[in-house]
Amino acid sequence: MRQRAEGLRALFEAKVRAELAMADAAAPGSDTVRWSGEVLASVAAVKGRPGPAEASGGAALSGADGDALIRALEALGWAPPVAFATLSRPAEGIDESALTKRLRLQIEAVDPRVVIALDEVAATDLATAFGIRSLDVGSAVVASGRRFVALAGLEAALSDERAKRVVWRQFKNAAPDGPVY
């Protein structure tokens, strides 16, 4: 029974990875910053533009913001490994409609329970990709069978204690026991 479950998991992971490759192909050049994390994640984290870690060649959320994300999710009660991470605008000069399609395809492939926009750019891009009228910072919206949560800016908050407390309050909208329908 265990072997069968492991085999099914491997097949499903391969399917999701193939779908993620197709999503990248939908927006040529978007793989300059690779997605990272778990492909069968319960949480997807979306950052708008590359920060220092990504700009120096790292994968999505490979810097201090990625570490902070994992610590926050664990503090909320999510069991590790839990997160898939991507950038909605990984590079300049890529067609916006192609990036919107890529983002939607990525989230649909991973099929998380919760999607967290880590900044205002990501919130706007997610709202566009999923036809959400408004995904305001600090809010949580249920759409397409998942909960969307928007933060004020995780990476920027890491160097400001007051902003860090604000983002932590917003993070609480992503608790595992929240609504998805």
Secondary structure, 3 states (H helix, E strand, C coil): CHHHHHHHHHHHHHHHHHHHHHHHHCCCCHHHCCCEECCCCCEEEEECCCCHHHHCCCCCCCCHHHHHHHHHHHHHCCCCCCEEEEECCCCCCCCHHHHHHHHHHHHHHHCCCEEEECCHHHHHHHHHHHCCCCCCCCCEEEECCEEEEECCCHHHHCCCHHHHHHHHHHHHHHCCCCCCC
